[in-house]
Amino acid sequence: MWISARRKRVRETNKREKELRDFLIQHAETARPSKDSQAAIAYCEHCICEYEEWFDWNEARWVWWQRVVIVGGVIATLSGVIALPDQWISWIPNRESLNWLRGVPAAIVAIAAGYLSTFTYRDDAV
């Protein structure tokens, strides 16, 4: 339900943006018909398209890494505080030697958070 409503809004927004862009380009062609202005309009159109592509690329990666950090943080917190009953893991010999596994989710989250902040996907997307 939410996805289809969002897709509908995105389609409508894209349609309105395209209509506005077409209108502005047509107006510019009639108001300033020189070759230099046409070259400037073509260059601006190219830059707009390129920035939109980079925005989509960066935003998708930012969202993915953000989800890794959030979900991983929850998993790391829970794995650090929840202890399994001895009956569930009695078949594992020397269970204390596996306590280091509790730190693995926290390490993954730390790496993902560092990666997310280093490459500033969100800032680049905006």
C-alpha positions in Angstrom: 0.0 0.0 0.0 2.7 2.5 1.0 5.0 1.5 -1.8 2.4 1.9 -4.5 1.4 5.3 -3.1 5.0 6.4 -3.0 5.6 5.1 -6.5 2.6 7.1 -7.7 3.9 10.3 -6.0 7.3 9.7 -7.6 5.8 9.2 -11.0 3.7 12.4 -10.7 6.6 14.3 -9.4 8.8 13.1 -12.3 6.1 14.0 -14.8 5.7 17.5 -13.3 9.5 18.0 -13.3 9.7 16.9 -17.0 6.9 19.3 -18.0 8.5 22.2 -16.2 11.9 21.4 -17.7 10.4 21.2 -21.2 8.6 24.5 -20.7 11.7 26.2 -19.5 13.7 24.9 -22.4 11.1 26.0 -24.9 10.9 29.4 -23.3 14.6 29.8 -23.4 14.8 28.8 -27.0 12.3 31.5 -28.0 13.6 34.2 -25.6 17.3 33.7 -26.4 17.8 32.0 -29.8 21.6 32.6 -30.0 24.0 29.7 -30.4 25.7 30.5 -27.2 22.5 30.4 -25.2 21.6 27.1 -26.8 25.0 25.7 -25.9 24.6 26.9 -22.3 21.1 25.3 -22.1 22.5 22.0 -23.4 25.3 22.1 -20.9 22.9 22.9 -18.0 20.6 20.0 -19.1 23.6 17.7 -19.2 24.7 18.8 -15.7 21.2 18.4 -14.3 20.9 14.9 -15.7 24.4 13.9 -14.3 23.6 15.3 -10.9 20.3 13.4 -10.7 22.1 10.2 -11.6 24.7 10.8 -8.9 22.0 11.6 -6.4 20.1 8.4 -7.1 23.4 6.3 -6.9 24.6 8.0 -3.7 21.2 7.9 -2.0 20.7 4.2 -2.6 24.1 3.4 -1.0 23.5 5.8 1.9 20.1 4.1 2.6 21.7 0.6 2.5 24.6 1.5 4.8 22.2 3.3 7.1 20.1 0.2 7.4 23.2 -1.9 8.1 24.2 0.4 10.9 20.7 0.5 12.5 19.8 -3.1 12.2 23.4 -4.2 13.1 23.3 -1.9 16.1 20.2 -3.6 17.4 21.7 -7.0 16.8 25.0 -6.1 18.5 23.1 -4.7 21.5 21.0 -7.8 21.9 23.8 -10.2 21.3 25.8 -8.4 24.0 23.1 -8.7 26.7 21.2 -11.8 26.0 22.5 -15.0 27.4 21.3 -18.4 26.0 20.1 -21.0 28.5 22.5 -23.9 29.1 19.9 -26.4 27.8 20.0 -24.8 24.4 23.7 -25.0 23.9 24.7 -28.0 26.0 25.9 -29.8 22.9 28.7 -27.3 22.3 31.9 -28.3 24.2 33.9 -25.4 25.8 31.2 -22.8 25.3 33.2 -20.0 26.9 35.7 -20.0 24.0 32.9 -18.7 21.7 32.2 -15.6 23.7 34.2 -13.5 21.2 31.3 -14.1 18.7 29.3 -11.5 20.6 31.6 -8.8 19.4 31.3 -9.6 15.7 28.0 -7.7 15.1 29.5 -4.7 16.9 32.6 -4.9 14.7 30.4 -5.0 11.6 28.4 -2.0 12.8 31.6 0.0 13.6 33.0 -0.7 10.1 29.7 0.1 8.4 29.4 3.4 10.4 32.9 4.4 9.6 32.3 3.6 5.9 29.1 5.5 6.0 30.7 8.6 7.5 33.9 8.5 5.5 32.2 8.6 2.1 29.4 11.0 3.1 26.9 9.4 0.7 24.1 11.6 2.1 26.0 14.9 1.7 27.0 14.0 -1.9 23.4 12.9 -2.7 22.1 16.3 -1.5 
